């Protein structure tokens, strides 16, 4: 019997842009949820309006993430704004006043227009608006009429020269389109290590919602939310069988192999009847001791002839098997896991 597996806790999330640059990392999530939905419409007919068929449509895959940390990269991606340095902000500093004017250490700017001004709070707590631009160093000097000596608090607008960044939320915002990779722990109570591996959900193309809220409370910590909807991706190089998909969910088992829990192989189609010299796409499925069957890793399989008149050659990737036969007849073939030869399947090929 196979081990029992449990997907635990929240995921770590990595967001990449269209050039595969890492836009943000979220490793302190409160919530990382995936919702897959599928609409359906009943097809009815006959006496009693019997249910004849159910047509499935409008498949969607949505993501909801909530990071307990302040994550400017996530917020910027949500509204399509790249975090940038050198943005303007309001600064405060303490100035010791002894006369009617004083210098600030920063470089005040005008928020609008050309007049540069700020706000000064005197030692008594009274606030007045002050203008910069008088005397020497006019860009940094302000003047207060009838000033009170002591420590004043001066507030003004200036450029952020620190390592901090900022984003601009535009009125005509267009949310970013990203690649989203979610990774979380896979555990089991049937092994001594508890953690047996990880699961990754890889969504190649998601569009963010363009909506977020910042809630600041006296007794709380603001978190960073993100919601996204997966967009369909069509794989390339697959010929006619190119089914679009939203995401891939990959299970990675530590210190193990994909066939560790496999008890048998099955060749799709079983015994086959084929014309001479035909190329047939071989599909081999792995049957685990628990859970659904899955396609075996083709490069780790060996395919050999056991006897008979038919012949077969395989490509390096084991995707295609080419059967040839100079005369009609049959042959028995065996496929097995190269590193675990006891796990096998056989099929008979009849050549017409």
PyMOL commands that set and color helices and strands:
alter all, ss='L'
color gray80, all
select helices_A, chain A and resi 72-79+298-300
alter helices_A, ss='H'
color red, helices_A
select strands_A, chain A and resi 6-16+22-26+29-45+50-67+88-97+101-103+117-121+127-131+141-143+150-159+177-187+195-208+224-230+248-253+262-267+272-274+278-281+284-288+294-295+301-308+311-314+320-324+329-337+340-351
alter strands_A, ss='S'
color yellow, strands_A
deselect
rebuild
show_as cartoon
